Amino acid sequence: MFVVGAKDTAKEIGSGDLDVLATPAMLAMVENTAKDYLHKELASEETSVGTLIEARHLRPSKVGAEIMVKVKVKSQEKTKINFSFEALDNGQIIATGIHQRAVILTDVFLDKLAHPK
């Protein structure tokens, strides 16, 4: 469960002019939910990173709204896990879409940043 704060609004983030839940903030809620879902399944040296997200943001939500995000694993391709998701505000669907995360070895991933080819 996420609560829409003033920092989560389109006006504050800059993605719009209104004090409603910004799409980028809603997407972060989706990513966090999928990350947390996978976290309990991963080894200590692993983590996951988002690689794809497609969303339809269907309804506005006001500051103070409680947003519930539901994710469901649809398929897995080697280290990539594909989710479908719904975001709900007071039982009403406000967003739907898909999200993909890749399971990675943390040290290998970070080493690529330190030593680019």
Secondary structure, DSSP 8 states (H G I E B T S, - for coil): -EE--GGGBHHHHTS-SSSBB-HHHHHHHHHHHHHHHHHTTS-TTEEEEEEEEEEEE-S--BTT-EEEEEEEEEEEETTEEEEEEEEEETTEEEEEEEEEEEEEEHHHHHHHHHS--
